[in-house]
Amino acid sequence: MELALVFIVLAALFGLFMAWGIGANDVANAMAPAVGSRSITIRQAVFIAAIFEFSGAVLAGGGVTSTIRKGIVDANLFAATPDLLVFGMLASLLAAGTWLLIASKYGWPVSTTHSIVGAVTGFAVAALGLNAVQWPQIGQIVMSWFISPVLAGVIGLMLFISVQRLILEREDPLAAARRYAPFYIFLSGFFIALVTLLKGIKHIGVDLSAVQSGALAAFIGGLMALVGHLYINSIRGDLISERDFQYASVEKVFAVLMVVTACAMAFAHGSNDVANAVGPLAAVVSISLSGEVGQEAVVSPWILVLGGVGIVIGLATYGHKVIRTVGSKITHLTPSRGFCAGIAAAATIVMASGTGLPISTTHTLVGAVLGVGLVRGMTAINLRVVGTIFISWFVTVPAGALLSVVFFFVLRAILG
């Protein structure tokens, strides 16, 4: 029983560390476009994200989680040796958290999901051999490195070209915005509502069909479009004689939309990606208390709170580094560009959820930002920063795996 308590305490510490890494690195997915376009400041982003990430993690983080994330390894393989799985989960948390610390320190936006997947793969191979890993699943993850950024980039590029031609390049941008902006507001509400329904509340027993989710998302999008239409029409035309001021008014509309989008994305992210930290933690607690291995583990409320607190601390301490990389170092973002990038990322996430492709929100958003930047040509993209980001993506899975192998053998030698 004393050893079980040691395992639980270590799992809580390592889980907090991993959650810190999620906050330090992954929260840029929600906040970077808003900060990069100067719609909100870094401090405001940290405050907003802290509220919505914590709420998503604690309120919708889920009562049950898979013992091993993403089906990379069958938990039943450890039925006869539950202690090996405990050491593996501890090593995975520590390895993924360590890699996220390194990446966040240098401002590299990497996938927290791929970090934990790499870590689980590493310990499974060390403990049971190559045959223990579901390699087709790893193959799908590798495919997502290419598919999700390209898809999001194309959607972002097309969206911003349409905004340019329909609104920004017209003689009277505000009049054009009155006509066309409600359509973009509808898209924003529709896709963000779908992301929230598919990713944000699926863990709390709300089981809506695809048709029900689509209908509810369309209703929310329509409601937002109506409110946006009334807001744009309320801007007095006689105060808007100068073209620059009209641009400012139009960009202000997109800035407000982007903040709403960021809040919804943060809630969905907190509810979904907190599992990368609390899943292995819940598995260790479950095995330590019962001595048995199952495919699922119950997530106690204190575990979700710990995950939420870790995310907020990580965001407040190191989050600004990755937010700056994605928001301002890849390309110059305006509110309209940032808005298009956010909607492109949300649309790609929705498509991936429908097809079951295990994409990374980080890769998706970076691809969307690149697509929006490419509208102005290759010279608008900081290729050195983009190259560094791509390298960090490819390194993430093997780095997590190698660190996990080292930590697995160290923990087993000390506690085994």
C-alpha positions as CSV (number, residue, x, y, z in Angstrom):
1,M,0.0,0.0,0.0
2,E,2.9,2.3,0.7
3,L,4.3,1.7,-2.8
4,A,0.8,2.4,-4.3
5,L,0.8,5.8,-2.5
6,V,4.2,6.6,-3.9
7,F,2.9,5.8,-7.4
8,I,-0.1,8.0,-7.0
9,V,1.9,10.9,-5.6
10,L,4.5,10.6,-8.4
11,A,1.7,10.4,-11.0
12,A,0.1,13.5,-9.6
13,L,3.4,15.4,-9.8
14,F,4.2,14.2,-13.3
15,G,0.6,14.8,-14.4
16,L,0.8,18.4,-13.2
17,F,4.1,18.8,-15.1
18,M,2.5,17.4,-18.3
19,A,-0.5,19.7,-17.8
20,W,1.9,22.6,-17.4
21,G,3.5,21.7,-20.7
22,I,0.0,21.6,-22.4
23,G,-0.6,25.1,-21.1
24,A,2.8,26.4,-22.0
25,N,2.7,25.0,-25.6
26,D,-0.7,24.0,-26.9
27,V,-2.8,26.9,-25.7
28,A,-1.2,29.0,-28.5
29,N,-3.7,27.2,-30.8
30,A,-6.6,29.2,-29.4
31,M,-4.9,32.5,-28.6
32,A,-2.1,33.1,-31.2
33,P,-4.1,34.7,-34.0
34,A,-5.9,37.1,-31.7
35,V,-2.6,38.2,-30.1
36,G,-0.7,38.3,-33.3
37,S,-3.3,40.6,-34.9
38,R,-3.3,42.8,-31.8
39,S,-6.9,42.2,-31.2
40,I,-6.0,41.4,-27.6
41,T,-2.7,41.7,-25.6
42,I,-0.7,38.8,-24.3
43,R,-2.0,39.5,-20.8
44,Q,-5.6,39.6,-21.9
45,A,-5.0,36.3,-23.8
46,V,-3.6,34.6,-20.7
47,F,-6.6,35.8,-18.6
48,I,-9.2,34.7,-21.2
49,A,-7.5,31.4,-21.9
50,A,-7.1,30.6,-18.2
51,I,-10.8,30.9,-17.7
52,F,-11.9,28.9,-20.7
53,E,-9.2,26.3,-20.7
54,F,-9.7,25.6,-17.0
55,S,-13.5,25.5,-17.5
56,G,-13.2,23.1,-20.4
57,A,-10.7,20.9,-18.5
58,V,-12.8,20.7,-15.3
59,L,-16.4,20.9,-16.5
60,A,-16.1,18.9,-19.7
61,G,-12.8,17.0,-19.2
62,G,-14.6,13.7,-18.9
63,G,-15.4,11.2,-16.2
64,V,-13.8,8.3,-18.1
65,T,-10.6,8.1,-20.2
66,S,-8.8,5.5,-22.2
67,T,-6.1,3.8,-20.2
68,I,-3.7,4.3,-23.1
69,R,-4.3,7.3,-25.4
70,K,-5.1,6.9,-29.1
71,G,-5.1,3.1,-29.0
72,I,-1.4,2.9,-29.6
73,V,-1.0,-0.1,-27.3
74,D,-3.6,-2.6,-26.1
75,A,-3.8,-2.2,-22.3
76,N,-4.7,-5.9,-21.9
77,L,-1.1,-6.8,-22.8
78,F,-0.1,-5.6,-19.3
79,A,-2.8,-7.6,-17.5
80,A,-0.2,-10.0,-16.0
81,T,2.3,-7.2,-15.2
82,P,0.3,-4.1,-14.1
83,D,3.4,-2.7,-12.5
84,L,5.0,-2.3,-15.9
85,L,2.1,-0.2,-17.1
86,V,2.4,2.0,-14.0
87,F,6.1,2.6,-14.7
88,G,5.3,3.2,-18.4
89,M,2.6,5.8,-17.6
90,L,4.9,7.6,-15.2
91,A,7.7,7.6,-17.7
92,S,5.4,8.8,-20.4
93,L,4.1,11.7,-18.4
94,L,7.7,12.7,-17.4
95,A,9.0,12.3,-21.0
96,A,6.2,14.2,-22.7
97,G,6.4,17.0,-20.1
98,T,10.1,17.3,-20.5
99,W,9.9,17.5,-24.3
100,L,7.1,20.2,-24.0
101,L,9.4,22.1,-21.6
102,I,12.2,22.1,-24.1
103,A,9.9,23.0,-27.0
104,S,8.2,25.8,-25.0
105,K,11.5,27.3,-23.9
106,Y,12.5,27.8,-27.5
107,G,8.9,28.8,-28.6
108,W,8.4,25.7,-30.8
109,P,4.7,24.9,-31.3
110,V,4.5,21.1,-31.1
111,S,1.7,18.7,-30.6
112,T,1.1,17.6,-27.0
113,T,-0.9,14.6,-28.3
114,H,2.0,13.5,-30.4
115,S,4.3,14.0,-27.5
116,I,2.4,11.6,-25.3
117,V,1.9,9.2,-28.2
118,G,5.7,9.1,-28.8
119,A,6.3,8.6,-25.1
120,V,3.8,5.7,-24.9
121,T,5.3,4.1,-28.0
122,G,8.8,4.3,-26.5
123,F,7.9,2.6,-23.2
124,A,5.8,-0.1,-24.9
125,V,8.7,-1.1,-27.1
126,A,11.1,-1.1,-24.1
127,A,8.7,-3.1,-22.0
128,L,7.2,-5.6,-24.5
129,G,9.0,-5.2,-27.8
130,L,8.1,-3.9,-31.3
131,N,5.0,-6.0,-31.7
132,A,3.2,-4.3,-28.8
133,V,2.7,-1.1,-30.8
134,Q,-0.2,-0.6,-33.2
135,W,2.0,0.7,-36.0
136,P,-0.9,1.5,-38.4
137,Q,-2.0,4.1,-35.8
138,I,1.4,5.6,-35.8
139,G,1.2,5.7,-39.6
140,Q,-2.0,7.7,-39.4
141,I,-0.4,10.2,-37.1
142,V,2.5,10.6,-39.5
143,M,0.0,11.2,-42.3
144,S,-1.6,13.9,-40.3
145,W,1.7,15.9,-40.2
146,F,1.2,16.5,-43.9
147,I,-2.6,16.4,-44.4
148,S,-3.9,18.8,-41.7
149,P,-1.5,21.7,-42.3
150,V,-2.1,21.6,-46.1
151,L,-5.9,21.3,-45.8
152,A,-6.1,24.1,-43.2
153,G,-3.7,26.2,-45.3
154,V,-5.8,25.9,-48.5
155,I,-9.0,26.7,-46.6
156,G,-7.4,29.7,-44.9
157,L,-5.9,31.0,-48.2
158,M,-9.3,30.7,-50.0
159,L,-11.2,32.3,-47.1
160,F,-8.9,35.3,-47.0
161,I,-8.9,35.8,-50.8
162,S,-12.7,35.9,-50.6
163,V,-12.6,38.5,-47.8
164,Q,-10.2,40.6,-49.8
165,R,-12.2,40.5,-52.9
166,L,-15.7,40.9,-51.4
167,I,-14.9,43.4,-48.6
168,L,-11.4,44.8,-48.3
169,E,-10.7,45.8,-51.9
170,R,-14.1,47.4,-52.5
171,E,-14.5,51.2,-52.8
172,D,-16.7,51.2,-49.7
173,P,-15.4,48.4,-47.4
174,L,-17.9,49.1,-44.7
175,A,-20.9,48.8,-47.1
176,A,-19.4,45.6,-48.4
177,A,-19.0,44.3,-44.9
178,R,-22.6,45.1,-44.2
179,R,-23.5,42.8,-47.1
180,Y,-21.0,40.0,-46.8
181,A,-19.7,39.9,-43.2
182,P,-22.8,38.1,-41.8
183,F,-21.9,35.2,-44.0
184,Y,-18.4,35.0,-42.5
185,I,-20.0,35.4,-39.0
186,F,-22.3,32.5,-39.8
187,L,-19.3,30.4,-40.8
188,S,-17.5,31.4,-37.6
189,G,-20.5,30.5,-35.4
190,F,-21.2,27.2,-37.3
191,F,-17.7,25.8,-37.2
192,I,-16.8,26.9,-33.7
193,A,-20.1,25.5,-32.4
194,L,-19.3,22.2,-34.1
195,V,-15.8,22.1,-32.6
196,T,-17.3,22.7,-29.2
197,L,-20.0,20.1,-29.7
198,L,-17.6,17.5,-31.1
199,K,-14.5,18.2,-29.0
200,G,-15.7,20.2,-26.0
201,I,-18.7,18.4,-24.5
202,K,-18.4,14.8,-25.8
203,H,-16.8,13.7,-22.5
204,I,-19.8,14.7,-20.3
205,G,-22.4,12.3,-21.6
206,V,-24.0,14.7,-24.2
207,D,-24.3,12.4,-27.1
208,L,-25.7,14.3,-30.1
209,S,-26.0,12.7,-33.6
210,A,-24.2,14.3,-36.5
211,V,-27.5,15.8,-37.8
212,Q,-28.4,17.2,-34.3
213,S,-24.9,18.7,-33.9
214,G,-25.1,20.2,-37.4
215,A,-28.6,21.7,-36.8
216,L,-27.6,23.2,-33.4
217,A,-24.4,24.6,-34.9
218,A,-26.3,26.1,-37.8
219,F,-28.8,27.7,-35.4
220,I,-25.9,29.2,-33.3
221,G,-24.2,30.4,-36.5
222,G,-27.5,32.0,-37.7
223,L,-28.0,33.7,-34.3
224,M,-24.4,35.1,-34.4
225,A,-24.9,36.3,-38.0
226,L,-28.1,38.2,-37.0
227,V,-26.3,39.9,-34.1
228,G,-23.3,40.7,-36.3
229,H,-25.6,42.2,-38.9
230,L,-27.3,44.4,-36.4
231,Y,-23.9,45.5,-35.0
232,I,-22.4,46.4,-38.4
233,N,-25.5,48.3,-39.4
234,S,-25.4,50.3,-36.1
235,I,-22.1,51.9,-37.2
236,R,-23.0,55.4,-38.4
237,G,-22.2,56.0,-42.0
238,D,-21.7,59.7,-41.7
239,L,-18.7,59.1,-39.4
240,I,-17.0,56.9,-41.9
241,S,-16.1,59.1,-44.8
242,E,-12.4,58.2,-44.8
243,R,-11.2,54.9,-46.3
244,D,-8.7,54.2,-43.5
245,F,-11.4,54.6,-40.9
246,Q,-13.6,52.2,-42.9
247,Y,-10.8,49.6,-42.9
248,A,-10.5,50.1,-39.1
249,S,-14.2,49.6,-38.6
250,V,-14.2,46.4,-40.7
251,E,-11.1,45.0,-39.0
252,K,-12.8,45.8,-35.7
253,V,-15.7,43.5,-36.6
254,F,-13.2,40.7,-37.4
255,A,-11.3,41.4,-34.1
256,V,-14.5,40.9,-32.0
257,L,-15.3,37.7,-33.9
258,M,-11.8,36.4,-33.4
259,V,-12.0,36.9,-29.6
260,V,-15.3,34.9,-29.5
261,T,-13.6,32.2,-31.7
262,A,-10.6,32.1,-29.3
263,C,-12.8,31.6,-26.3
264,A,-14.7,28.7,-27.8
265,M,-11.4,27.1,-29.1
266,A,-9.9,27.4,-25.7
267,F,-12.9,25.7,-24.0
268,A,-12.8,22.8,-26.6
269,H,-9.0,22.5,-26.3
270,G,-9.1,22.4,-22.4
271,S,-11.8,19.7,-22.4
272,N,-10.2,17.6,-25.1
273,D,-6.4,17.8,-24.6
274,V,-6.4,17.8,-20.8
275,A,-6.7,14.0,-21.3
276,N,-3.1,13.9,-22.5
277,A,-2.2,14.7,-18.8
278,V,-5.0,13.2,-16.8
279,G,-5.4,10.0,-18.8
280,P,-2.1,8.4,-17.7
281,L,-2.5,9.9,-14.2
282,A,-6.0,8.3,-13.9
283,A,-4.6,5.0,-15.2
284,V,-1.9,5.0,-12.5
285,V,-4.4,5.8,-9.8
286,S,-6.8,3.1,-11.0
287,I,-4.1,0.4,-11.2
288,S,-2.5,1.4,-7.9
289,L,-5.8,1.2,-6.0
290,S,-7.2,-1.9,-7.7
291,G,-4.1,-3.8,-8.8
292,E,-5.8,-4.6,-12.1
293,V,-5.4,-3.2,-15.7
294,G,-8.5,-2.1,-17.7
295,Q,-9.0,-0.4,-21.0
296,E,-10.6,2.6,-19.3
297,A,-10.0,4.5,-16.1
298,V,-12.3,6.7,-14.1
299,V,-11.1,10.4,-13.8
300,S,-11.8,11.7,-10.3
301,P,-12.7,15.4,-10.0
302,W,-9.5,16.2,-8.2
303,I,-7.5,14.9,-11.2
304,L,-9.4,17.2,-13.6
305,V,-8.8,20.1,-11.3
306,L,-5.1,19.3,-11.1
307,G,-5.0,19.1,-14.9
308,G,-6.8,22.5,-15.2
309,V,-4.5,24.1,-12.7
310,G,-1.4,22.8,-14.5
311,I,-2.7,24.2,-17.9
312,V,-3.3,27.6,-16.4
313,I,0.1,27.8,-14.7
314,G,1.9,26.7,-17.9
315,L,0.0,29.3,-19.9
316,A,0.8,32.1,-17.4
317,T,4.5,31.2,-17.2
318,Y,5.7,30.1,-20.6
319,G,2.7,30.4,-22.9
320,H,3.7,33.8,-24.3
321,K,6.7,32.2,-26.1
322,V,4.7,29.9,-28.4
323,I,1.9,32.5,-28.7
324,R,4.4,35.0,-30.1
325,T,5.9,32.4,-32.5
326,V,2.5,31.4,-34.1
327,G,0.9,34.8,-33.8
328,S,3.6,37.1,-35.1
329,K,6.8,35.3,-36.2
330,I,5.4,33.2,-39.1
331,T,3.7,36.1,-40.9
332,H,2.0,39.4,-40.2
333,L,-1.6,39.0,-39.1
334,T,-4.4,41.5,-39.2
335,P,-7.8,40.7,-37.5
336,S,-9.3,39.6,-40.8
337,R,-6.3,37.4,-41.6
338,G,-6.3,35.9,-38.0
339,F,-10.0,35.4,-38.3
340,C,-9.7,33.4,-41.5
341,A,-6.8,31.3,-40.0
342,G,-9.0,30.5,-36.9
343,I,-12.0,29.5,-39.0
344,A,-9.8,27.4,-41.4
345,A,-8.4,25.6,-38.3
346,A,-11.8,25.0,-36.9
347,A,-13.2,23.7,-40.2
348,T,-10.2,21.3,-40.6
349,I,-10.7,20.0,-37.0
350,V,-14.4,19.3,-37.8
351,M,-13.5,17.5,-41.0
352,A,-10.9,15.4,-39.2
353,S,-13.4,14.5,-36.5
354,G,-15.8,13.2,-39.1
355,T,-13.2,11.1,-40.8
356,G,-11.4,9.9,-37.7
357,L,-8.0,11.3,-38.7
358,P,-5.9,11.9,-35.6
359,I,-4.8,15.5,-36.4
360,S,-2.9,17.9,-34.2
361,T,-4.6,21.3,-33.6
362,T,-1.1,22.8,-33.5
363,H,-0.2,21.6,-37.0
364,T,-3.6,22.7,-38.2
365,L,-3.4,26.2,-37.0
366,V,0.2,26.7,-38.2
367,G,-0.9,25.5,-41.6
368,A,-3.9,27.9,-41.6
369,V,-1.6,30.9,-40.6
370,L,0.8,29.9,-43.5
371,G,-2.1,29.7,-45.9
372,V,-3.3,33.2,-45.0
373,G,0.2,34.6,-45.2
374,L,0.7,33.1,-48.7
375,V,-2.0,35.3,-50.1
376,R,0.7,38.0,-50.0
377,G,3.4,35.7,-51.5
378,M,6.3,33.8,-50.2
379,T,8.1,37.0,-49.1
380,A,5.4,37.4,-46.4
381,I,6.4,34.1,-44.7
382,N,9.4,33.8,-42.4
383,L,10.8,30.6,-43.9
384,R,13.5,30.3,-41.2
385,V,10.9,30.1,-38.4
386,V,8.7,27.8,-40.5
387,G,11.6,25.5,-41.1
388,T,12.4,25.3,-37.4
389,I,8.7,24.5,-36.6
390,F,8.6,21.7,-39.2
391,I,11.8,20.1,-37.8
392,S,10.3,20.3,-34.2
393,W,7.2,18.4,-35.5
394,F,9.2,15.6,-36.9
395,V,11.4,15.4,-33.8
396,T,8.4,15.3,-31.3
397,V,7.4,11.6,-31.5
398,P,11.0,10.1,-31.5
399,A,12.0,12.6,-28.8
400,G,9.1,11.6,-26.6
401,A,9.9,7.9,-27.3
402,L,13.6,8.1,-26.4
403,L,13.0,10.1,-23.2
404,S,10.3,7.7,-22.2
405,V,12.6,4.7,-22.6
406,V,15.3,6.3,-20.4
407,F,12.8,7.3,-17.7
408,F,11.1,3.9,-17.8
409,F,14.3,2.1,-17.0
410,V,15.3,4.6,-14.4
411,L,12.0,4.4,-12.6
412,R,11.9,0.7,-12.8
413,A,15.4,0.5,-11.3
414,I,14.6,2.8,-8.4
415,L,11.0,1.6,-7.6
416,G,10.8,-1.9,-9.3
